């Protein structure tokens, strides 16, 4: 897992460097390539935390936990 995370970080840095070198420092493309990854991670983490909170608050349960043990679906496993 650590290796794949390290590779992803290197690829993000490479994408930023390529965008800056191709479009220039003051271009909107370079700004988007830099700011995009920096905002994407916190937003996705926040959405995950909201989903986990709503799961507890609204008492969401997986569908399979509501299937009785005598149902035909439980015999497939």
N, C-alpha and C positions, 0 to 999 in steps of 0.2 A: 504494500500500500504506500509506503514511504517513497519508493522509487517512482511510482506513477504520479504522485503529488509533486515530486521534484521535477519530473519531466514536464508536467503541465505548467509549472511556474516558469521553466526555461522557455517553453513554447510561447507563453504569454509575453515574456520579455522580448523574445525574438519578433513577435508580431508587432509590438510597440516600436522596436527599433526599425523594422522594415517600413512601417507606416510613416515614421518621422523621416527616414532617409528618402522615401519615394515622394512624399507629398510636401515635405518641408516642415519646419518647426512650427510655423504660425498657421498651418492649415487646419481646417475643421476635421479632416479625416484623422490627422494625428491626435487631435484632442479627443475625438470619439474613441480611438484605439486605446488611449491612455485612461480616460475616465470610465469607459464601459466596464472593464473588468473590476475596477475599484468600487463601482457601485453595485455591480451584479451580485457579488458574494453577500454583502450585508442585507440586500433586499431579499434574496432567496432564504437566508437564515431567518430573517424576520417573518417571512411567510410560513416557514416551517414551524416556528414557535407559535404563531397564531393558529395553525392547523392543530398542533398538539394541545394547545389550550382549549380550542373548541371541541376537540375530541373528548376531553375530560368534562368540560362544561355541559355539552349537549348529550353526553353519554352515548357516543357512537360506539357500536360494537360490530365486529366483523360478522358477515352474513353466516358463515359456517358455524359460529358459536350458537346460533339460534336453531340449527337443524337438530331435531331429536336423534338420539343414538339409534333408534329403531328404523330410521328412514333408509331407503335404498341407496341414497348417496353415501351414507357412512359406511356401507358395506363395500363400496368400490375401493376405498383406501386399503 
